Every structure is written in structure tokens, then in C-alpha cells.
């Protein structure tokens, strides 16, 4: 049997509809569905192509169409081919219209054009990339959060996760032989969060990392005694800075990021 396909049709990016579709698909084991996004649809001929393709396999069409005429045309074509459709924006637009007596603009792409949060997210992602792994210590002075920790404590993925939450996050690797940047001592301790981990799990993580790079696991990088020295050094520095510390042992990136956000927002509230 063919894998069911969810077509995401939009006259803009289609991110909203895809997010909803993936959330729904996860309730049925998301791997059972294929999701195909078709963005920037502005002509009826494209809709006809989508419906023709969708009619060949078990399909659902989810859409966010606000350009006048496109929604009705898609609904009519899909109905003729017996393809279920889901209007992601329509019910909300209708409810808001009934509540406010206002008329929606019905212009494609307004969310990304006008939403300040969208641009803040993009800016935060660019920030996380630019100031990853201590590349430029000057960025620490402009960060919302600075993560510190030894290698392989999930600093980079957590920073990227935070960036999608519109948090400007930088990170600094801690190595005993390398002095921490002076900027680290110029920012409030509440903006610094230490990430630590148990030595034996870190030893296993580093060994796996070396394997993926095609290197021997006997390297100093994965030596248990070396790891313990690194962690001891990191513990001393974190204590000196007076920053909160999160143990990331066996934690998923999402769990660690959630704890970072909790600490960050509490620190922001206390600073007011």
C-alpha cells in the first residue's frame, strides 16, 4: 500500500500548515505519512497539477490560501477527485471576523512580512551561528544567554534550539589549557549557564564522536582521566562565575533547552 501523502498548499511559505500537519501526523506515527509542501501557489493551473498528482495516491490536502478565488478553486477540484481538504486558516479568520466585525486583508505572506517575532527568530539564528563555539568573544556582551561547558555537552544544539525561541545564545567551550575570554567576566552571572555531565557518559559520547570521524578511540580527547580533569576545571570556573549549572547527563536537547529557558526568564524577572 502506498504511503499516504499530506500535501501542504500555500500562497506563501506554507510553514503554518506544515507545522499543523506534522503535529497531527505525529498522533498516528509520523513516519506513516509523506509530507509535500507546495509554497507560493498563485495560479489555478498549479492547483490542478497538485490535485492530479494527489489523486494518484491516498492523500489529504492541507492549505493556507488567502488569495481570492484560490481556496474555492482548490476545494472544487479536490471535491471532484474525492480528496479530503483541510483549511488551516479559514475557521480562525471567520471566527475573528464574527467577533470583531473587521474584514481580513486576505494578502499572502503577511505573517512573515509583519511579524516582528519572525525577524527576531532569524536574527537569533544568525547570532547563534556567528558566535558558536567561542568564535568571537565580543558577541558574549550582546547575548541573552551564554552557555559554557566542556566539549560535547550539547552547547551548540541547545543554542540553535534557543534561537528558534528568539533567544540570542552564544557558547564558550571550556578547556583547561585555554584561558576563558575576558568578556565572560564582564556579563551578569544570571546570563551565564553552565552545562555539565557525568564523566563516564561523556567518555562514551566522545568515543562515538571519534568513531564517526574515523579516528581511534584511544585519543586523549576520549581519555577518562582527561575528561575528569576537564570537568573539574569547568566546575571550578562555574563556581567562580557564580552561574547556574545544568547537568545534561542523559537529557535530550529539548529538556536542556527548556531548563535554560526557565533559568533565563526567572533571571530576567528578578533583574527588573
Secondary structure as GFF3:
##gff-version 3
##sequence-region A 1 272
A	DSSP	beta_strand	4	10	.	.	.	ID=ss1
A	DSSP	alpha_helix	15	25	.	.	.	ID=ss2
A	DSSP	three_ten_helix	26	28	.	.	.	ID=ss3
A	DSSP	three_ten_helix	30	32	.	.	.	ID=ss4
A	DSSP	beta_strand	33	38	.	.	.	ID=ss5
A	DSSP	alpha_helix	44	54	.	.	.	ID=ss6
A	DSSP	beta_strand	59	64	.	.	.	ID=ss7
A	DSSP	alpha_helix	70	80	.	.	.	ID=ss8
A	DSSP	beta_strand	84	87	.	.	.	ID=ss9
A	DSSP	alpha_helix	90	100	.	.	.	ID=ss10
A	DSSP	alpha_helix	110	114	.	.	.	ID=ss11
A	DSSP	alpha_helix	116	130	.	.	.	ID=ss12
A	DSSP	three_ten_helix	132	134	.	.	.	ID=ss13
A	DSSP	three_ten_helix	137	142	.	.	.	ID=ss14
A	DSSP	beta_strand	145	149	.	.	.	ID=ss15
A	DSSP	alpha_helix	155	163	.	.	.	ID=ss16
A	DSSP	beta_strand	169	173	.	.	.	ID=ss17
A	DSSP	three_ten_helix	182	185	.	.	.	ID=ss18
A	DSSP	three_ten_helix	189	191	.	.	.	ID=ss19
A	DSSP	beta_strand	192	196	.	.	.	ID=ss20
A	DSSP	alpha_helix	199	212	.	.	.	ID=ss21
A	DSSP	three_ten_helix	220	222	.	.	.	ID=ss22
A	DSSP	alpha_helix	224	241	.	.	.	ID=ss23
A	DSSP	beta_strand	244	247	.	.	.	ID=ss24
A	DSSP	alpha_helix	253	271	.	.	.	ID=ss25
###
